[in-house]
Amino acid sequence: MKNIKAIIFDAYGTLFDVNSAAEKCKDKIGSKWESFANYWRTTQLEYTWLRSLMNRHKDFWQITEDSLNKSMKAFKIEASMKNELLNLYKVLSPFEEVPEVLKSLKEKNYKLGILSNGTPALLYELIESNNLKNIFDDVFSIEEVGIYKPNSKVYDMPIKKYNIQKSEVAFLSANTWDVSGGGNYGYSSIWVNRNNNIFDNLDYKPNNEIKNLKQLLDIV
């Protein structure tokens, strides 16, 4: 990690808890809230990959709504809850350690960025609502290239902006397919394995695996 010049984070599932929208409604949804949240997330990701393969791009907010519609039908959740869930998705909560760790990294003179499927408006709203302004040097959205991760055009963006080598980027994600996408591209990818998951077989194994972002401070 001595050669690292930029630390780039995935947003959804890495910095921000994608299940927090449904969790805030668990009294209304009931005991199935977590299964519903996982189904919504899985469908959302599937739609990004399928639309990329079909060359039928929709932005992340439209995909989030489309995947929610399907998930609410699958779990028989009242349609009246749709707007509440969507509004909560705009202000997802960060994982507990995130603000403190980001502020510590900011003091170490790395370039800090987000590289996400989210639209710029969604990402800036998340940053604003969680008091993380002035932390990130850049927020990279796939909308700049019009295709979703793990396409290499997405991982190109920080390299072109900073004019650095691929190996000089530490890329963190909780999503194993994203870690592999960045790693196969040439990043020094780090897996944030919060839930003791099993890594996918996609021709890449990260050198570093951490349970939460606090452990990143020990690496850098």
N, C-alpha and C positions, 0 to 999 in steps of 0.2 A: 504493500500500500504506500510505499515511500514516494512513488512517482505520481500519485493521484493529484490532479489539479481541480477536478470538479466532482461533486457528489450529487447525483441525480436520483430523485425519488419517484417511484410510482405513487399515485394519490390514493385510489380506491382500494381499500383493504390493507394498505401499507401505512399511510399516514392517518387515514380516516376510516372509521368503522362502518362498513356498508350495511351492517345489520342494525345500526342504531336507529334508523327510521322506523323499522317495524317494532323494535324493542320499546320505543316510546309509545307505541300503540298496543302493547301487549295486553292491557286490561280489556281492550275492545276485541282484539283478535283471538285472545285466549291462549291455551297451551301450545297451539300449533304455530305460534308466531315465529319461532326460530326456523322451523321447517319451511315455512312460507318465505322467510327472508332468504334462506339458502337457495330455494327454487327460483326466486326472483333474480338473484345474482347470477345463477347458472344460466338462466334463460337470456339474461342481458348479455353475458359474454358470448353465448352461442350466436346471438343475433349479430354481434360485431364481426365474428369470424365469417359467418355465412354471407353477410352483406359484402364483406371484402372479397370473398371468393366469387360472388355473383356480379361484382362491380355495380352494386345498387346501394350507394352510400346514403345513409341517413346520419344526422349528427347524434351524439351520445344521449342528449336529452330526449330526442324522439324515440330512440331505442329503449331508453329507460321507461318511457311511458308505454311503448308497445309490449315490452316484457312484463310490466306490471299488469296490464290488461289481461294477459294470458294467465299470470300467476293468481290473480284475484278470482278468475273463473275456476282454476284448478283447485283452489282452496275454499271456494264458496264464500268469499269475503264480500260484504255488501259494497255495491258500487259507490255508495255515498262516502266511502272512506278514501276514494282515489285521490282527491285533491289534497287531503291531509297528508297522505303518504308521500305524494310528490313534493309538497312543500317541505316536509321534514328531510327529504333526500337532498334538498338544496343546502341544508345546514347540518350535515352529518357531523357527529362528534369525532374529535381526534382520539386516538388511543392515548392512554393516560400519560405516558412518558414523552410524547411527541413534542409539546411546546418547549419543555426544558432542554431536551437534546438538541433541537434545532437552534435554540439560542446559544448553546455551548459551541456548536459547530460554526455558527456565524462568527464567533470570535477567533476562529482558527484560520481565517483567510482563504478558505476554499470557495470556489464558485458553487453556489447552492441552487438547485433547480428542481422543478417538477416536470415529469414527462408522462403525460396522461392521455387516455382516451377521451376525457371530459372536454366539453367546450370551454373556451376561454371564460365566458360569463359564469359558468358553473364553478370553475376552479377559483376564480377571483372571489366569488361569493363565499366559498368554503374558507378561503384564507381570511377574508374580512370577518366572517361570523365567528371565527375561532381565534381572533386577535393575533394573527400571524403575519400581519403586514410588516414590510421592510425586512423580512427574513430571506426571501428568495430573490436571487439575481434575475431569474427568468422562469417563466411558466410556459412550457412547450405543450401545445395541444395538437393532437393528430389532425385537427381541422386544417392545419397548415399544409398537409400533404394529401388529405382526403382519403386516407386508408388507415385501418386500425392496426394496433399491435397484434402479432409480432412482425409485421412487415419491416424490412430493413430501412425503408424511407423514414420511418418514425425515429429509429435510433440514430439516424444521420443528423438530425436537427441540432443537438448540442455540439456535435463535432464541427459542423459548419459554422455555428455561431461563435464558438470559442477558439476555433482553429487549433485544435489539439489532437493528439493521437487517441485512438479508441481505448487503448490500455490505460490512458490517463483519466478515465472516467470510472468512478465507483458507482454502480447502479444498484439500487435496492428495491426489491419488490417482495410482496408476500405471495405472489402468484407464480407457481413454478414454471408455467409456460412462458411467463414474462421474463423471469430470471434466465431461462434457456434462450429466449429470443435475444436478450441483450448480450448474453455470454457468447452465443454463436456468432453474433455480430462483431464481437471483439471487446466488449466492456469487461471490466473486472466486476462481475455480478455478485451480489450478496443476497442470500435468501433470508428473509425475515419469516421464520417458521414459528408463528405464534401458537399454533394448534397441534404441534407434533404430527404434521402430515408427512406423507411419503412423496419423495421427489419423482417427477415424471421422467420417463426414458426418452429424452429428446436430444441426445448427442452432446449434452453438456452437464457437467457437475460443478457447482460453485466451490471455490476454495474456502469460502467462509459462510457459515450458517449461524444465525443468531436468533434468539427467542424474542427479543424486543430491541428497540433502537438504542437503549442504554448501552447494550453490548457493542454497538458500533463505536462508541467513544474509546473502548479498549483497543479497537483495531486501528483507528486513525490517530 
